[in-house]
Amino acid sequence: MASDTVFGTFTPPGRAARLAYRPLADDTVGGLVDLLAALVTSGEARAFHPHAFDRHTLEALCRPAAGPRDEYWVAVEDRQVVAYGLLRGWSEGYEVPSLGIAVHPSARGRGVARSMMEHLHDVARDRGAIRVRLKVYRDNAAAIRLYAALGYRLEPLNDREFLGFTELDRLEKESAA
Ligand SMILES: CC(C)(COP(=O)(O)OP(=O)(O)OC[C@H]1O[C@@H](n2cnc3c(N)ncnc32)[C@H](O)[C@@H]1OP(=O)(O)O)[C@@H](O)C(=O)NCCC(=O)NCCS
């Protein structure tokens, strides 16, 4: 199953270095604590706050309750956790997972987010999802550009946020074309 698999490495040409995708586990919780602390320091926890950032919370995510589980993945480069990606909603009974992503400030601008997004889309597809949704603050220009580049259609959710959707089979057809 996808969440038990180490996907090896992925190297977007000329951009990100070797990235290994791993389901969040005890040996990567420390690295994720560091990444999330860096977001707090940079003030970006305002844009990305899927859950509490403490170690206890992250350790609990490694041990989901029985039933449909959500997906929590890290991308590791040279032993550093450089990105965090999640797909949630299945554990609450939703068919369409909600995607979240954050890249360590020291690893930005090299295609790491784009690569992690593509990995999360593969995971969602493997789990049988046909769509993915996400929410993004209207002032988060980098994330909005990232999502638009990956085919998300954004619509107003409220005065602060957009709601975005993409169809996974459409993404597959586009990348095969
Ligand atoms: C948004 C974020 C994930 C982008 O990570 P990244 O690894 O730097 O992004 P990538 O290098 O993969 O860039 C992919 C695309 O995103 C867009 N993008 C990334 N950084 C950007 C920036 N500073 N300004 C404008 N667009 C940007 C571009 O479209 C870029 O494609 P291009 O390089 O071909 O122009 C990162 O800035 C981040 O973690 N921000 C804090 C957390 C957050 O806001 N998460 C999203 C919550 S909804």
The ligand as a Gaussian input file, in Angstrom:
#p B3LYP/6-31G(d) Opt

LIG

0 1
 C        4.359000      27.559000      -1.271000
 C        5.606000      26.694000      -1.066000
 C        5.148000      25.287000      -0.670000
 C        6.427000      26.639000      -2.370000
 O        7.554000      25.790000      -2.161000
 P        8.797000      25.771000      -3.190000
 O        9.509000      24.482000      -3.002000
 O        9.600000      26.995000      -3.033000
 O        8.076000      25.793000      -4.613000
 P        8.702000      25.267000      -5.997000
 O       10.146000      25.619000      -6.050000
 O        8.329000      23.838000      -6.183000
 O        7.937000      26.157000      -7.044000
 C        6.850000      25.653000      -7.798000
 C        6.039000      26.824000      -8.313000
 O        5.449000      27.519000      -7.212000
 C        5.389000      28.914000      -7.515000
 N        6.222000      29.648000      -6.557000
 C        7.077000      29.097000      -5.644000
 N        7.638000      30.079000      -4.919000
 C        7.140000      31.238000      -5.383000
 C        7.302000      32.595000      -5.008000
 N        8.127000      32.969000      -4.022000
 N        6.589000      33.542000      -5.667000
 C        5.741000      33.205000      -6.663000
 N        5.538000      31.921000      -7.049000
 C        6.225000      30.970000      -6.420000
 C        5.900000      29.055000      -8.929000
 O        4.803000      28.887000      -9.818000
 C        6.828000      27.878000      -9.045000
 O        7.039000      27.449000     -10.363000
 P        8.231000      28.135000     -11.225000
 O        9.469000      28.035000     -10.404000
 O        8.274000      27.286000     -12.464000
 O        7.801000      29.548000     -11.441000
 C        6.533000      27.288000       0.043000
 O        6.736000      28.662000      -0.238000
 C        6.016000      27.115000       1.465000
 O        6.224000      26.075000       2.086000
 N        5.347000      28.175000       2.005000
 C        4.911000      28.147000       3.417000
 C        3.798000      27.138000       3.675000
 C        2.620000      27.385000       2.767000
 O        2.228000      28.511000       2.483000
 N        2.009000      26.270000       2.331000
 C        0.830000      26.314000       1.496000
 C       -0.373000      26.508000       2.352000
 S       -1.879000      26.596000       1.359000

